[in-house]
Amino acid sequence: MLRQEVGARRSGTARGGGPAPVPGPPSSSAGPPSAPSRLLTWLARLGVPAAAFAVFQTLVGLLPQSLAGEAARYCLAATAGVGVGAVVWLSAALVRARAAAAAAAGGGVPAPGPVASPAGSLPELMDGAYEALRRGLSVIEVPGHGPLTGWPHSLAESEPPVHPTAFGTAYGLHLLLDIAPYDGRIRAGEVAETLWRLRLPGGGWAARSQGSGARPEVTAVVLGALARAGADPRLLEAEIHSCEALLDPDHDAFGLANTYVVTNVLRGLLRAAPGSASLGGLRAVLVNGATGDPGRGHHRCWGAALATGRGNPAPSAVHTARAVVTLDRAARVLGEDARQRAVREEGLRWLLAGAALPGAGAGDLANCQEEVRRPGQDDPLHQELLSVRHFGAAWVARALMTDGARQIAAEGVGLPVWEAQLAAAVARVRAVQRGGVWRWDDGPMGNPVWMAYQGLSVLRRYALMSYRP
């Protein structure tokens, strides 16, 4: 079941109430435009006919009546008007030529205009995220597990200290590794050790709402975080085999029919086990699960449920973006054939087609929530329910920043559409944070650790794309 949010309540900015501007490249060191440049710009804005007629009308009124008759007065005014019109036309041509030269010098990546951001610079946001991780860190002693150092689902859950979860701690570790702080007040090794201590007795990991049995989508996220933190490959190997076994159709047919589950597992295993024999089959499941959308040029896309499985495969921007990002990573590690590339690129074209429709681009950036239902592990007559929230703008931005997205846009809807949709997605991502803490809503679960990780990842990637050495 997929629920579209009317719009997550925004927290504003650190020192202002409106959405924060899109981060851009450093401003040019050149001084203010010269007087001739300002004159050319002013003349160009008047327009040729308007400037010529204005001069003609003014001279007709100013020239004396005794100037060799009425005809001479009109001829002189008309000549002056034509001359001014020619100057304006040349000025406009010069302004356009300068703009074209500047655009050509800018290279292939969009460079939004520099704007002072009331929300702070990217380093300030990273510092704010680190301080939020410190405030939200839960350090407790649990009988049978030993000392645990990690995070629950939300950064707002730490008072009083609560039990860290595998999901929250894995994304906290991802975020900590991205920030790479200069001090050791949070030790990545202790966090990684906590993830090992949170491992279930039978192997693997699960969300706290999923009971006592491991689930592949959570296990893969944890394995990806442990691999990034430098865990011993020999220790990872047994858990990787367990994760692959969890994907058996006889064991979890519902998970293999769900886009969220499949994309999560693929991304996690690409980090933890890039040589896994399961990766090819998982990618085939995702590729075969795409469906054509007549509403957007019959381009293939994805819904909450894969088209080859059960459930509703109705087109969804966030699930299409997730699939595009996952297939892009798989192509980097495994390579891709013509069909796999075609499906991945069609997902991008579907997103860009939505951006080109009036008012449709904003809907693609909205947050949404879905429920992943499975039969209970202990009692199949009861259902296990996992509530999943999707940061829509972050996923669309990540998809639009994958390799080849710009070229696909240039061949289709055009670069201005891609640039505008990417800038809108990044602005939405930035607007729902305050001081490096991303907010879903105002409740106790309203500051998810995973949302901070995704938001900061988008802003960092966009800053790197916009940078000009």
C-alpha positions as CSV (number, residue, x, y, z in Angstrom):
1,M,0.0,0.0,0.0
2,L,1.4,3.4,-1.1
3,R,0.3,6.6,0.5
4,Q,1.3,9.9,-0.9
5,E,1.9,12.6,1.6
6,V,0.2,16.0,1.1
7,G,3.5,17.4,2.0
8,A,5.7,16.9,5.0
9,R,5.6,19.8,7.4
10,R,8.8,21.8,6.9
11,S,11.0,23.0,9.6
12,G,12.1,26.1,7.8
13,T,15.7,27.2,7.9
14,A,18.2,28.0,10.6
15,R,17.8,31.7,10.3
16,G,14.8,32.2,8.1
17,G,11.3,30.9,7.4
18,G,11.4,30.2,3.7
19,P,13.0,27.4,1.7
20,A,16.7,27.6,1.5
21,P,18.2,28.5,-1.9
22,V,19.9,25.8,-4.0
23,P,23.6,25.5,-3.3
24,G,25.7,26.8,-6.1
25,P,29.3,27.2,-7.1
26,P,31.5,30.0,-5.6
27,S,30.7,33.4,-6.9
28,S,33.0,35.0,-9.5
29,S,35.7,37.3,-8.2
30,A,35.0,39.9,-11.0
31,G,33.9,43.3,-9.9
32,P,30.6,45.0,-10.8
33,P,29.8,45.5,-14.5
34,S,31.3,48.5,-16.2
35,A,29.2,51.5,-17.3
36,P,29.3,50.5,-21.0
37,S,28.1,47.0,-20.0
38,R,25.2,48.5,-18.0
39,L,24.3,50.7,-21.0
40,L,24.3,47.8,-23.4
41,T,22.1,45.8,-21.1
42,W,19.7,48.7,-20.7
43,L,19.4,49.3,-24.4
44,A,19.0,45.6,-25.2
45,R,16.0,45.5,-22.7
46,L,14.2,48.3,-24.5
47,G,13.8,46.4,-27.8
48,V,14.6,47.7,-31.3
49,P,11.1,49.0,-32.3
50,A,10.4,50.6,-29.0
51,A,13.7,52.4,-28.8
52,A,13.4,53.7,-32.4
53,F,9.9,54.9,-32.0
54,A,10.7,56.6,-28.7
55,V,13.5,58.6,-30.3
56,F,11.4,59.5,-33.4
57,Q,8.4,60.7,-31.3
58,T,10.7,62.7,-29.0
59,L,12.5,64.5,-31.9
60,V,9.2,65.3,-33.7
61,G,8.1,67.1,-30.6
62,L,11.4,68.9,-30.0
63,L,12.5,70.0,-33.4
64,P,11.5,73.5,-34.3
65,Q,8.6,74.1,-36.7
66,S,10.8,76.3,-38.9
67,L,13.1,73.5,-39.8
68,A,12.7,73.7,-43.6
69,G,9.1,72.5,-43.4
70,E,7.2,69.7,-41.9
71,A,8.7,67.0,-44.2
72,A,12.3,67.8,-43.2
73,R,11.4,67.7,-39.5
74,Y,9.9,64.2,-39.9
75,C,12.7,62.9,-42.1
76,L,15.3,64.0,-39.5
77,A,13.4,62.4,-36.7
78,A,12.9,59.1,-38.7
79,T,16.6,59.0,-39.5
80,A,17.6,59.4,-35.9
81,G,15.1,56.7,-34.8
82,V,16.4,54.2,-37.4
83,G,20.0,54.9,-36.2
84,V,19.1,54.4,-32.5
85,G,17.2,51.2,-33.5
86,A,20.3,49.8,-35.2
87,V,22.4,50.6,-32.1
88,V,19.9,48.8,-29.9
89,W,19.9,45.8,-32.2
90,L,23.7,45.6,-32.2
91,S,23.6,45.9,-28.4
92,A,21.2,43.1,-28.0
93,A,23.3,40.9,-30.3
94,L,26.4,41.6,-28.3
95,V,24.6,40.8,-25.0
96,R,23.4,37.5,-26.5
97,A,26.9,36.6,-27.8
98,R,28.4,37.3,-24.4
99,A,25.8,35.1,-22.7
100,A,26.4,32.2,-25.2
101,A,30.2,32.5,-24.6
102,A,29.7,32.3,-20.9
103,A,27.4,29.3,-21.1
104,A,29.9,27.5,-23.4
105,A,32.7,28.2,-20.9
106,G,30.6,26.7,-18.1
107,G,31.0,23.1,-19.2
108,G,28.5,20.3,-19.2
109,V,27.2,20.5,-15.5
110,P,24.6,23.0,-14.5
111,A,25.9,25.9,-12.5
112,P,23.1,27.6,-10.5
113,G,23.7,31.2,-9.6
114,P,25.4,31.8,-6.3
115,V,23.1,32.8,-3.6
116,A,23.9,33.4,0.1
117,S,22.2,30.6,2.0
118,P,20.5,31.5,5.3
119,A,20.7,27.8,6.2
120,G,24.5,27.8,6.3
121,S,27.2,26.4,4.1
122,L,27.6,22.7,3.5
123,P,30.4,22.3,6.0
124,E,28.2,24.0,8.6
125,L,25.4,21.5,7.8
126,M,27.8,18.6,8.2
127,D,28.9,20.0,11.5
128,G,25.3,20.3,12.6
129,A,24.6,16.7,11.5
130,Y,27.5,15.5,13.6
131,E,26.3,17.4,16.7
132,A,22.9,15.9,16.2
133,L,24.5,12.4,16.0
134,R,26.3,13.1,19.3
135,R,23.1,14.3,21.0
136,G,21.1,11.4,19.7
137,L,23.7,8.7,20.5
138,S,22.4,6.1,22.8
139,V,24.9,4.3,25.1
140,I,23.4,1.6,27.2
141,E,24.4,-1.7,28.8
142,V,22.0,-4.6,27.8
143,P,22.2,-8.0,29.6
144,G,23.2,-10.6,27.1
145,H,24.5,-8.0,24.6
146,G,27.0,-6.0,26.5
147,P,27.5,-2.2,25.9
148,L,25.6,-0.8,22.9
149,T,26.6,2.5,21.2
150,G,24.2,3.5,18.4
151,W,21.0,5.1,17.5
152,P,17.3,4.3,17.5
153,H,15.2,5.1,14.4
154,S,15.0,8.8,15.1
155,L,17.5,11.4,16.5
156,A,14.8,12.6,18.8
157,E,14.4,9.3,20.7
158,S,17.5,9.5,22.9
159,E,15.9,11.0,26.1
160,P,16.0,8.8,28.1
161,P,18.6,6.5,26.4
162,V,16.7,4.0,24.4
163,H,17.8,0.7,22.8
164,P,19.7,1.2,19.6
165,T,18.2,-0.5,16.6
166,A,20.0,-2.2,13.7
167,F,18.4,0.1,11.1
168,G,19.1,3.4,12.9
169,T,22.6,2.4,13.9
170,A,23.5,1.3,10.4
171,Y,22.4,4.6,8.9
172,G,24.1,6.5,11.7
173,L,27.3,4.7,10.8
174,H,26.8,5.5,7.2
175,L,26.3,9.2,8.1
176,L,29.3,9.2,10.5
177,L,31.5,7.8,7.7
178,D,30.3,10.5,5.3
179,I,30.9,13.3,7.7
180,A,34.4,12.0,8.7
181,P,34.6,14.2,11.8
182,Y,38.0,15.5,13.0
183,D,37.5,14.2,16.5
184,G,36.8,10.8,18.1
185,R,33.8,11.7,20.3
186,I,31.9,9.1,18.3
187,R,34.0,6.1,17.5
188,A,33.0,4.3,14.3
189,G,34.6,1.0,15.7
190,E,32.3,1.0,18.7
191,V,29.2,1.6,16.5
192,A,30.3,-1.2,14.2
193,E,30.8,-3.5,17.1
194,T,27.2,-2.6,18.3
195,L,25.8,-3.8,15.0
196,W,27.5,-7.1,15.5
197,R,26.0,-7.3,19.0
198,L,22.5,-6.6,17.6
199,R,22.8,-9.5,15.2
200,L,19.9,-12.0,15.8
201,P,20.6,-15.4,17.3
202,G,20.0,-17.1,14.0
203,G,22.0,-14.6,12.0
204,G,21.1,-11.5,10.1
205,W,19.2,-8.4,11.3
206,A,15.6,-7.1,11.3
207,A,13.8,-3.9,12.1
208,R,12.3,-3.6,15.6
209,S,8.8,-4.1,14.2
210,Q,9.7,-7.3,12.4
211,G,10.0,-9.8,15.2
212,S,12.8,-12.3,15.8
213,G,13.5,-13.4,12.3
214,A,16.1,-11.7,10.0
215,R,14.9,-9.8,6.9
216,P,17.0,-9.3,3.8
217,E,16.3,-5.5,3.4
218,V,17.6,-4.7,6.9
219,T,20.4,-7.2,6.8
220,A,21.7,-5.8,3.5
221,V,21.7,-2.2,4.9
222,V,23.7,-3.4,8.0
223,L,26.2,-5.4,5.9
224,G,26.8,-2.3,3.6
225,A,27.5,-0.1,6.6
226,L,29.9,-2.8,8.2
227,A,31.7,-3.2,4.9
228,R,32.2,0.6,4.6
229,A,33.5,0.7,8.1
230,G,36.2,-1.9,7.2
231,A,34.7,-5.0,8.9
232,D,36.7,-8.3,8.5
233,P,35.6,-9.9,5.2
234,R,35.7,-13.3,6.8
235,L,33.1,-12.2,9.4
236,L,31.0,-10.7,6.7
237,E,31.0,-13.7,4.5
238,A,28.8,-15.9,6.7
239,E,26.2,-13.1,7.0
240,I,26.3,-12.4,3.3
241,H,25.4,-16.1,2.6
242,S,22.6,-15.7,5.1
243,C,21.3,-12.6,3.4
244,E,21.3,-14.4,0.0
245,A,19.4,-17.3,1.5
246,L,16.7,-15.0,2.8
247,L,16.0,-14.1,-0.8
248,D,14.9,-17.5,-1.8
249,P,11.4,-17.3,-3.4
250,D,10.2,-20.1,-1.2
251,H,11.3,-18.2,1.9
252,D,10.3,-14.6,1.0
253,A,8.2,-14.4,-2.2
254,F,6.6,-11.2,-0.8
255,G,9.9,-9.5,-0.4
256,L,11.1,-10.4,-3.9
257,A,7.9,-8.8,-5.3
258,N,8.6,-5.5,-3.6
259,T,10.7,-2.7,-5.2
260,Y,11.8,-1.3,-1.8
261,V,13.1,-4.7,-0.6
262,V,14.9,-5.6,-3.9
263,T,16.6,-2.2,-4.3
264,N,17.7,-2.2,-0.6
265,V,19.2,-5.7,-0.9
266,L,21.0,-4.9,-4.2
267,R,22.6,-1.7,-3.0
268,G,23.7,-3.4,0.3
269,L,25.2,-6.4,-1.4
270,L,27.0,-4.2,-4.0
271,R,28.8,-2.6,-1.1
272,A,29.4,-5.7,1.0
273,A,29.8,-8.4,-1.6
274,P,30.4,-7.0,-5.1
275,G,31.4,-10.5,-6.3
276,S,28.2,-12.1,-5.0
277,A,26.6,-14.6,-7.5
278,S,23.2,-13.4,-6.4
279,L,23.6,-9.9,-7.8
280,G,22.9,-10.8,-11.4
281,G,19.6,-12.5,-10.5
282,L,18.5,-9.7,-8.3
283,R,19.1,-7.2,-11.0
284,A,17.1,-9.3,-13.4
285,V,14.2,-9.3,-11.0
286,L,14.4,-5.5,-10.9
287,V,14.7,-5.0,-14.6
288,N,11.9,-7.5,-15.4
289,G,9.7,-5.7,-12.8
290,A,9.5,-2.5,-14.7
291,T,6.2,-1.5,-16.4
292,G,5.3,0.8,-19.3
293,D,3.4,4.0,-18.5
294,P,1.1,5.2,-21.4
295,G,0.8,8.6,-19.5
296,R,4.5,9.3,-20.0
297,G,5.4,8.2,-23.5
298,H,5.1,4.5,-22.6
299,H,8.5,4.8,-20.8
300,R,9.2,2.0,-18.4
301,C,9.1,2.8,-14.7
302,W,8.5,1.1,-11.3
303,G,5.8,1.0,-8.7
304,A,5.8,-0.1,-5.0
305,A,5.3,-3.6,-6.3
306,L,7.3,-5.1,-9.1
307,A,5.2,-5.8,-12.2
308,T,6.3,-9.5,-12.2
309,G,5.0,-10.0,-8.6
310,R,1.8,-9.4,-6.7
311,G,0.4,-6.1,-5.6
312,N,0.0,-2.7,-7.2
313,P,2.7,-1.8,-9.8
314,A,1.2,1.7,-10.4
315,P,3.9,4.1,-11.5
316,S,5.7,5.8,-8.6
317,A,8.3,8.5,-8.9
318,V,10.2,7.5,-5.7
319,H,10.3,3.8,-6.6
320,T,11.4,4.6,-10.2
321,A,14.2,6.8,-8.8
322,R,15.2,4.1,-6.3
323,A,15.4,1.6,-9.2
324,V,17.4,4.0,-11.4
325,V,19.9,4.6,-8.6
326,T,20.3,0.9,-7.9
327,L,20.7,-0.1,-11.5
328,D,23.2,2.7,-12.0
329,R,25.3,1.3,-9.2
330,A,24.9,-2.3,-10.5
331,A,26.1,-1.1,-13.9
332,R,29.3,0.4,-12.4
333,V,30.1,-2.9,-10.6
334,L,28.8,-5.5,-13.0
335,G,28.6,-3.8,-16.3
336,E,25.4,-3.9,-18.2
337,D,24.0,-5.3,-21.5
338,A,21.9,-3.3,-24.0
339,R,18.5,-4.3,-22.5
340,Q,19.6,-3.5,-18.9
341,R,20.9,-0.1,-20.0
342,A,17.7,0.6,-22.0
343,V,15.5,-0.1,-19.0
344,R,17.6,2.0,-16.7
345,E,17.6,4.9,-19.2
346,E,13.8,4.6,-19.7
347,G,13.4,5.1,-16.0
348,L,15.3,8.4,-16.3
349,R,13.2,9.4,-19.3
350,W,10.0,8.7,-17.3
351,L,11.2,11.0,-14.5
352,L,12.1,13.7,-17.0
353,A,8.8,13.3,-18.8
354,G,7.0,14.0,-15.5
355,A,9.1,17.1,-15.0
356,A,8.1,18.4,-18.4
357,L,4.4,18.1,-17.7
358,P,2.7,21.2,-16.1
359,G,2.7,20.9,-12.4
360,A,3.7,17.2,-12.5
361,G,7.3,17.7,-11.4
362,A,6.3,18.9,-7.9
363,G,4.2,15.9,-7.4
364,D,7.1,13.6,-8.2
365,L,9.1,15.3,-5.3
366,A,6.5,14.6,-2.6
367,N,7.3,12.3,0.3
368,C,5.3,9.0,0.5
369,Q,4.8,6.1,2.8
370,E,4.1,2.4,2.1
371,E,3.5,-0.7,4.1
372,V,5.4,-3.9,3.4
373,R,3.2,-6.8,4.5
374,R,4.4,-10.4,4.9
375,P,2.9,-13.4,6.6
376,G,4.2,-13.6,10.2
377,Q,7.2,-15.8,10.7
378,D,5.8,-17.5,13.8
379,D,2.2,-17.4,12.8
380,P,1.4,-17.3,9.1
381,L,-2.2,-16.4,9.8
382,H,-1.0,-13.0,11.1
383,Q,0.8,-10.4,9.0
384,E,4.1,-8.7,9.7
385,L,3.9,-5.0,8.9
386,L,6.9,-2.8,8.1
387,S,6.1,0.9,7.6
388,V,8.4,2.5,5.1
389,R,8.8,6.2,4.5
390,H,10.4,7.6,1.3
391,F,12.2,10.9,1.0
392,G,10.9,11.7,-2.5
393,A,13.0,14.7,-3.4
394,A,16.2,13.0,-2.3
395,W,15.6,9.9,-4.4
396,V,14.6,11.9,-7.5
397,A,17.7,14.2,-7.1
398,R,20.0,11.1,-6.7
399,A,18.5,9.6,-9.9
400,L,18.9,12.8,-11.8
401,M,22.6,13.0,-10.8
402,T,23.5,9.5,-12.0
403,D,25.8,9.1,-14.9
404,G,24.2,9.8,-18.2
405,A,21.2,11.6,-16.9
406,R,22.3,14.9,-18.4
407,Q,22.9,13.3,-21.8
408,I,19.5,11.6,-21.8
409,A,17.9,14.9,-21.0
410,A,19.7,16.6,-23.8
411,E,18.5,14.0,-26.3
412,G,14.9,14.3,-25.1
413,V,13.1,16.9,-23.1
414,G,16.1,19.3,-23.1
415,L,18.7,20.4,-20.6
416,P,16.6,23.2,-19.1
417,V,14.0,20.7,-17.9
418,W,16.7,18.5,-16.3
419,E,18.4,21.5,-14.6
420,A,15.1,22.9,-13.3
421,Q,13.9,19.5,-11.9
422,L,17.3,18.8,-10.3
423,A,17.4,22.3,-8.8
424,A,13.8,21.9,-7.5
425,A,14.6,18.6,-5.9
426,V,17.8,19.8,-4.2
427,A,15.9,22.9,-2.9
428,R,13.2,20.7,-1.5
429,V,15.9,18.5,0.2
430,R,17.6,21.5,1.7
431,A,14.3,23.1,2.9
432,V,13.3,20.4,5.2
433,Q,16.4,20.5,7.4
434,R,17.5,22.8,10.2
435,G,21.1,22.9,11.1
436,G,21.9,19.6,9.5
437,V,18.9,17.7,11.0
438,W,16.2,16.6,8.5
439,R,12.6,16.6,9.7
440,W,9.8,14.3,8.5
441,D,7.3,15.7,10.9
442,D,7.1,17.2,14.4
443,G,6.6,13.9,16.3
444,P,9.1,11.9,18.3
445,M,9.9,9.9,15.2
446,G,10.2,13.0,13.1
447,N,14.0,13.2,12.7
448,P,14.9,9.8,11.1
449,V,18.6,9.0,11.0
450,W,18.2,7.7,7.4
451,M,16.7,11.0,6.3
452,A,19.7,12.9,7.5
453,Y,22.0,10.5,5.7
454,Q,20.1,10.8,2.4
455,G,19.7,14.6,2.7
456,L,23.3,15.3,3.3
457,S,24.4,12.8,0.6
458,V,22.3,14.7,-2.0
459,L,23.7,18.2,-1.0
460,R,27.3,16.9,-1.0
461,R,26.8,15.3,-4.4
462,Y,25.2,18.4,-5.8
463,A,27.9,20.6,-4.5
464,L,30.6,18.5,-6.2
465,M,28.7,18.6,-9.5
466,S,28.4,22.4,-9.2
467,Y,32.0,23.0,-8.2
468,R,34.2,24.9,-10.7
469,P,38.0,24.8,-10.0
